[in-house]
């Protein structure tokens, strides 16, 4: 028997009310205090498993086969050296309804070179914020998902369908953790990734590809500069061509949600290295950068376009692809799942969330590639991700947990 919307709304409110704000802050602080820079995630994964078990949820630690994943034709790329890949699957068993995945990464970037106003691994709560690296991106979202599940269990005994939270490694450098988890189990009807979105519902994400280039020159003594060929001079037309290509791919943007962004598909060169001596014509230049990929394009198309751009600007240059290779993705905003996510969040934040797109790559595309409707929605704080003094508002994590509890109740029943 399918419950009425009124009954589901009432049950969702009961589940949301079972979220314990103090417990949310405590668990998030504990998780932030565990440094889990990409490649070294095991302590955080193990802690999340223990936190889940304390809340009465089943937790299974997964140790993935790195060699098999790296040999897979759809391997999503890596940038950071690692000797292991671990993750945890936390399960809330329910009835015979649909299966919902909640997916969140536990790896974080390092503290960076900028000076912090507090310990990057503080994990304390000050002036309504939990502070420290990963608080916003995205341990806050992971803890919210955990407590949304625990609240549904405590208030209702279990949801209409099964819910699985993947706590994954390796998102920051390509998404290998989520890819590995889905290789083990991808039997889901939908997925929410609680990345920090300002409580908007992200239905489209750009792709992001990492490239590296080498430009040769001919060395000569500075006093005989005309006898050499500067690799820097050869690179300059490439730089100009990249700017022109960025203008081209951001002209006439077709996807309506991506069109709203100031720069949907950025191209940036983030690293340059040339020359070894100030009095020598440089005979080699290396550059590395990041290419935005349009929603609707494949990574192969985007690579071919950029390779042609670089070849026209400098035939001697050689381009290669490395690290994380994020395809673009979308879930139609009129699909029932984004509509449901917006509705449950509206009940907690007292405004209707916007449907939007983002210019960064994310694990969302790994679900969409398998035909699983997926959106991202979470707290504010994206502007602090990867920055000094990262923090997240405790009350927003609590509201997100309550929204997820409502989602669990509303999603699980067939026909909802």
C-alpha positions as CSV (number, residue, x, y, z in Angstrom):
1,X,0.0,0.0,0.0
2,X,1.4,3.4,-1.0
3,X,1.1,6.0,1.8
4,X,-0.5,9.4,1.1
5,X,1.7,12.5,0.8
6,X,0.3,13.8,4.1
7,X,1.3,10.7,5.9
8,X,4.8,10.8,4.4
9,X,5.2,14.5,5.3
10,X,4.2,13.7,8.9
11,X,6.6,10.8,9.2
12,X,9.3,12.9,7.6
13,X,8.8,15.7,10.2
14,X,9.0,13.1,13.0
15,X,12.3,11.8,11.6
16,X,13.7,15.3,11.2
17,X,12.8,16.1,14.8
18,X,14.9,13.2,16.0
19,X,18.2,14.8,14.8
20,X,20.3,15.7,17.8
21,X,22.2,19.0,17.2
22,X,24.8,18.4,19.9
23,X,25.6,14.9,18.5
24,X,25.9,16.3,15.0
25,X,28.5,18.9,16.2
26,X,30.4,16.4,18.2
27,X,30.7,13.9,15.4
28,X,31.6,16.5,12.9
29,X,34.3,17.9,15.2
30,X,35.7,14.4,15.8
31,X,35.9,13.8,12.0
32,X,37.5,17.1,11.2
33,X,40.2,16.5,13.9
34,X,41.3,13.5,11.8
35,X,43.6,14.7,9.1
36,X,42.6,12.8,5.9
37,X,44.5,14.5,3.1
38,X,43.9,12.6,-0.2
39,X,45.8,9.4,-0.2
40,X,45.8,9.0,3.6
41,X,42.1,8.6,4.3
42,X,42.0,5.3,6.4
43,X,41.8,6.9,9.9
44,X,38.8,9.0,8.8
45,X,37.1,6.1,7.1
46,X,37.5,3.9,10.2
47,X,36.2,6.7,12.4
48,X,33.1,7.2,10.3
49,X,32.4,3.5,10.5
50,X,32.7,3.6,14.4
51,X,30.4,6.7,14.5
52,X,27.8,4.8,12.4
53,X,27.9,1.8,14.6
54,X,27.4,4.0,17.7
55,X,24.2,5.2,16.0
56,X,23.0,1.7,15.4
57,X,23.8,1.6,11.7
58,X,25.7,-1.3,10.0
59,X,29.1,-0.3,8.6
60,X,31.3,-2.3,6.3
61,X,34.8,-1.3,5.6
62,X,35.9,-1.9,2.0
63,X,39.5,-2.3,0.9
64,X,39.5,-1.9,-2.9
65,X,41.8,-3.6,-5.4
66,X,43.9,-0.7,-6.7
67,X,45.5,-2.7,-9.5
68,X,42.2,-3.8,-10.9
69,X,40.8,-0.3,-10.7
70,X,43.8,1.2,-12.5
71,X,43.4,-1.4,-15.3
72,X,39.7,-0.7,-15.7
73,X,38.9,1.0,-19.0
74,X,36.8,3.6,-17.2
75,X,39.4,4.4,-14.5
76,X,38.7,8.1,-13.6
77,X,42.3,9.2,-13.1
78,X,44.4,10.0,-10.1
79,X,46.9,12.7,-9.2
80,X,48.0,11.7,-5.7
81,X,50.2,8.8,-4.9
82,X,48.5,6.1,-2.8
83,X,49.2,2.6,-1.6
84,X,45.6,1.7,-0.7
85,X,42.0,2.7,-1.4
86,X,39.5,2.3,1.5
87,X,35.9,3.2,1.9
88,X,32.9,2.5,4.0
89,X,29.3,1.5,3.2
90,X,26.9,2.4,5.9
91,X,23.5,0.8,5.6
92,X,20.0,1.5,6.9
93,X,17.8,-1.4,6.1
94,X,14.2,-0.8,5.2
95,X,11.3,-2.3,3.5
96,X,10.9,-3.4,-0.1
97,X,10.9,0.2,-1.5
98,X,13.5,1.9,-3.6
99,X,17.3,2.1,-2.8
100,X,18.7,5.5,-2.1
101,X,22.5,6.3,-2.0
102,X,24.0,9.1,-0.1
103,X,27.6,9.7,-1.2
104,X,30.3,11.8,0.4
105,X,34.1,12.0,0.3
106,X,36.3,12.0,3.4
107,X,39.5,13.1,1.7
108,X,40.5,16.7,1.9
109,X,43.1,19.0,0.5
110,X,46.0,19.9,2.7
111,X,46.1,23.1,4.8
112,X,47.9,25.1,2.1
113,X,50.5,27.7,2.6
114,X,48.3,30.6,3.8
115,X,48.3,31.4,7.6
116,X,45.2,30.1,9.4
117,X,43.5,32.0,12.3
118,X,43.1,28.6,14.1
119,X,44.4,25.1,13.9
120,X,43.5,23.6,10.5
121,X,42.5,20.4,12.3
122,X,40.8,22.1,15.2
123,X,37.4,20.4,15.0
124,X,36.1,22.8,17.6
125,X,32.8,24.7,17.7
126,X,33.2,28.5,18.0
127,X,30.5,31.1,17.4
128,X,28.2,28.6,15.8
129,X,30.8,27.2,13.4
130,X,32.6,23.9,13.4
131,X,36.1,24.9,12.3
132,X,38.8,23.1,10.3
133,X,39.9,21.6,7.0
134,X,37.1,19.5,5.5
135,X,34.3,21.0,7.7
136,X,32.5,22.3,4.7
137,X,34.1,20.2,1.9
138,X,32.6,17.8,2.8
139,X,32.7,16.2,6.2
140,X,29.8,18.3,7.3
141,X,27.7,16.8,4.5
142,X,28.8,13.3,5.4
143,X,27.9,13.8,9.1
144,X,24.6,15.2,8.1
145,X,23.8,12.2,5.9
146,X,24.8,9.9,8.8
147,X,22.6,11.7,11.3
148,X,19.7,11.8,8.8
149,X,19.9,8.0,8.6
150,X,20.2,7.6,12.3
151,X,17.2,9.9,12.9
152,X,15.1,8.0,10.5
153,X,16.0,4.8,12.3
154,X,15.5,6.2,15.8
155,X,12.1,7.8,15.0
156,X,10.6,5.2,12.7
157,X,12.6,2.0,13.1
158,X,13.5,2.1,9.5
159,X,12.6,3.7,6.2
160,X,10.3,2.3,3.5
161,X,13.4,1.4,1.4
162,X,17.1,0.8,1.9
163,X,19.6,3.7,2.3
164,X,23.3,3.3,1.8
165,X,25.9,6.0,2.7
166,X,29.2,5.7,0.9
167,X,32.0,7.4,2.8
168,X,34.7,7.5,0.1
169,X,38.3,8.3,-0.5
170,X,40.0,10.0,-3.5
171,X,37.3,12.4,-4.7
172,X,39.6,15.4,-4.8
173,X,41.9,13.9,-7.4
174,X,39.5,12.1,-9.6
175,X,36.7,10.2,-7.9
176,X,38.4,6.8,-7.6
177,X,36.6,6.0,-4.3
178,X,33.1,6.5,-5.6
179,X,34.0,4.7,-8.8
180,X,35.2,1.7,-6.8
181,X,32.2,1.7,-4.6
182,X,29.9,1.7,-7.6
183,X,31.8,-1.2,-9.1
184,X,30.9,-3.2,-6.0
185,X,27.2,-2.0,-5.8
186,X,25.4,0.3,-8.1
187,X,21.9,-0.9,-7.6
188,X,20.4,2.5,-6.7
189,X,17.4,4.3,-7.8
190,X,18.9,7.8,-7.0
191,X,21.7,9.5,-5.2
192,X,22.2,12.6,-3.2
193,X,25.7,14.0,-2.7
194,X,25.6,16.6,0.1
195,X,28.4,18.8,-1.2
196,X,28.3,22.5,-0.1
197,X,25.8,24.2,-2.5
198,X,24.2,26.9,-0.4
199,X,21.1,24.6,-0.2
200,X,20.6,24.9,-4.0
201,X,20.0,21.7,-5.9
202,X,22.8,21.1,-8.4
203,X,21.4,19.3,-11.4
204,X,24.3,19.9,-13.8
205,X,28.1,19.8,-13.4
206,X,30.8,20.7,-15.9
207,X,33.6,18.3,-16.7
208,X,37.2,19.0,-15.8
209,X,40.2,17.6,-17.4
210,X,43.9,18.0,-16.4
211,X,46.4,18.6,-19.1
212,X,50.2,19.0,-19.3
213,X,52.3,20.4,-22.2
214,X,55.9,20.5,-23.3
215,X,57.2,23.2,-25.5
216,X,60.8,22.8,-26.9
217,X,63.2,25.5,-27.8
218,X,66.8,25.9,-28.8
219,X,69.3,26.9,-26.2
220,X,71.8,29.7,-26.7
221,X,73.9,32.0,-24.6
222,X,72.1,35.2,-23.8
223,X,74.7,37.2,-25.6
224,X,73.9,35.2,-28.8
225,X,70.1,35.2,-28.2
226,X,69.3,35.4,-32.0
227,X,70.9,32.0,-32.4
228,X,68.5,30.4,-30.0
229,X,64.7,29.8,-30.0
230,X,63.0,30.7,-26.7
231,X,60.5,28.1,-25.5
232,X,58.8,30.9,-23.6
233,X,58.3,32.8,-26.9
234,X,56.8,29.7,-28.5
235,X,54.5,29.2,-25.5
236,X,53.0,32.7,-25.6
237,X,50.7,32.0,-28.7
238,X,49.5,28.9,-26.9
239,X,48.5,31.0,-23.9
240,X,46.6,33.4,-26.1
241,X,44.9,30.5,-27.9
242,X,43.7,29.0,-24.7
243,X,42.1,32.3,-23.8
244,X,40.4,32.3,-27.2
245,X,39.2,28.7,-26.8
246,X,37.8,29.6,-23.4
247,X,35.7,32.4,-25.0
248,X,34.6,30.0,-27.7
249,X,33.3,27.2,-25.4
250,X,31.5,29.8,-23.2
251,X,29.7,31.4,-26.1
252,X,26.2,30.3,-26.8
253,X,26.1,27.9,-23.8
254,X,23.2,25.6,-24.4
255,X,22.4,24.1,-21.0
256,X,20.0,26.5,-19.3
257,X,21.4,26.0,-15.8
258,X,25.0,26.3,-16.9
259,X,24.1,29.5,-18.9
260,X,23.4,31.2,-15.6
261,X,27.0,31.0,-14.5
262,X,29.5,33.8,-15.1
263,X,32.0,31.4,-16.5
264,X,30.6,27.9,-16.9
265,X,33.6,26.2,-18.5
266,X,36.9,27.8,-17.3
267,X,40.4,27.0,-18.7
268,X,43.3,27.8,-16.6
269,X,47.1,27.3,-16.7
270,X,48.0,26.8,-13.1
271,X,51.7,25.9,-13.5
272,X,54.6,27.0,-15.7
273,X,58.2,26.0,-15.6
274,X,60.9,27.2,-18.0
275,X,64.7,27.6,-18.2
276,X,67.5,26.8,-15.9
277,X,69.7,29.9,-16.0
278,X,69.0,33.6,-16.3
279,X,71.6,34.1,-19.0
280,X,70.5,31.3,-21.4
281,X,67.7,31.1,-24.0
282,X,65.3,28.5,-22.5
283,X,65.1,25.3,-24.5
284,X,62.2,23.8,-22.6
285,X,58.9,25.0,-21.1
286,X,56.4,22.8,-19.2
287,X,52.8,23.9,-18.5
288,X,49.9,22.3,-16.7
289,X,46.3,23.3,-16.6
290,X,42.7,22.5,-16.3
291,X,40.1,22.4,-19.1
292,X,36.3,22.8,-18.5
293,X,34.1,20.4,-20.4
294,X,30.7,21.4,-21.7
295,X,27.6,19.5,-20.5
296,X,26.7,17.3,-23.4
297,X,30.3,16.9,-24.6
298,X,32.4,13.8,-24.0
299,X,35.9,14.1,-22.5
300,X,37.3,12.7,-25.8
301,X,35.7,15.6,-27.8
302,X,37.1,18.1,-25.3
303,X,40.6,16.6,-25.5
304,X,40.5,16.6,-29.3
305,X,39.4,20.3,-29.5
306,X,42.2,21.4,-27.1
307,X,44.8,19.4,-28.9
308,X,43.9,21.0,-32.2
309,X,44.0,24.5,-30.5
310,X,47.5,23.9,-29.1
311,X,48.8,22.3,-32.4
312,X,47.7,25.4,-34.4
313,X,49.3,27.8,-32.0
314,X,52.6,25.8,-31.7
315,X,53.1,22.7,-33.8
316,X,56.2,21.8,-31.8
317,X,54.3,21.5,-28.6
318,X,53.2,18.2,-27.1
319,X,50.1,17.8,-25.0
320,X,49.2,15.0,-22.6
321,X,46.4,14.2,-20.2
322,X,47.0,13.3,-16.6
323,X,45.3,13.1,-13.2
324,X,41.6,13.3,-12.6
325,X,39.4,13.2,-15.7
326,X,35.9,14.4,-14.8
327,X,33.2,14.0,-17.4
328,X,30.3,16.5,-17.3
329,X,26.9,15.3,-16.1
330,X,23.3,16.3,-15.6
331,X,20.0,15.1,-14.1
332,X,17.0,16.9,-15.6
333,X,15.7,19.5,-13.1
334,X,12.1,18.3,-13.9
335,X,12.9,14.7,-12.8
336,X,11.0,13.7,-9.7
337,X,14.2,13.2,-7.6
338,X,15.5,16.8,-7.8
339,X,11.9,18.0,-7.1
340,X,11.8,15.8,-4.0
341,X,15.2,17.0,-2.8
342,X,14.1,20.6,-3.2
343,X,10.9,20.0,-1.3
344,X,12.5,18.4,1.7
345,X,15.1,21.1,2.0
346,X,12.4,23.8,1.6
347,X,10.8,22.4,4.8
348,X,14.0,23.0,6.7
349,X,15.3,26.3,5.3
350,X,12.0,28.0,4.6
351,X,12.7,29.0,1.0
352,X,12.5,27.1,-2.2
353,X,16.0,25.9,-3.3
354,X,17.0,26.9,-6.8
355,X,18.0,24.3,-9.4
356,X,21.5,25.2,-10.6
357,X,24.6,24.1,-12.4
358,X,28.3,24.2,-11.2
359,X,31.5,24.8,-13.1
360,X,33.5,22.1,-11.2
361,X,33.8,18.4,-11.6
362,X,32.3,16.1,-9.0
363,X,31.4,12.5,-8.3
364,X,27.9,13.2,-9.5
365,X,29.0,12.2,-13.0
366,X,29.8,8.7,-11.9
367,X,26.2,8.0,-10.9
368,X,24.8,9.7,-13.9
369,X,27.0,7.6,-16.2
370,X,25.3,4.5,-14.8
371,X,21.9,5.9,-15.3
372,X,21.3,6.8,-11.6
373,X,19.6,10.2,-11.1
374,X,22.0,12.2,-8.9
375,X,22.0,15.7,-7.6
376,X,24.2,17.7,-5.1
377,X,22.7,19.7,-2.3
378,X,24.2,20.8,1.0
379,X,25.2,23.7,3.3
380,X,26.8,27.0,2.4
381,X,30.6,27.1,2.4
382,X,31.9,26.4,-1.1
383,X,33.8,29.6,-1.0
384,X,35.8,28.3,2.0
385,X,36.5,24.9,0.4
386,X,40.3,24.5,-0.2
387,X,40.8,27.9,1.5
388,X,42.3,29.0,4.8
389,X,40.0,29.1,7.8
390,X,37.5,26.6,6.5
391,X,34.4,26.2,8.6
392,X,30.7,25.4,8.4
393,X,27.7,26.7,10.3
394,X,26.6,24.0,12.8
395,X,22.9,24.9,12.4
396,X,23.1,24.4,8.7
397,X,24.6,20.9,9.1
398,X,21.7,20.1,11.4
399,X,19.2,21.5,8.9
400,X,20.8,19.4,6.2
401,X,20.6,16.3,8.4
402,X,16.9,17.0,9.0
403,X,16.3,17.5,5.3
404,X,18.0,14.2,4.6
405,X,15.9,12.4,7.2
406,X,12.8,13.8,5.4
407,X,14.3,12.6,2.1
408,X,14.8,9.1,3.3
409,X,11.2,8.9,4.4
410,X,9.8,10.5,1.2
411,X,12.0,8.6,-1.2
412,X,11.8,5.0,-0.1
413,X,8.2,4.2,-0.8
414,X,7.5,3.0,-4.3
415,X,5.2,5.5,-6.0
416,X,6.4,8.5,-3.9
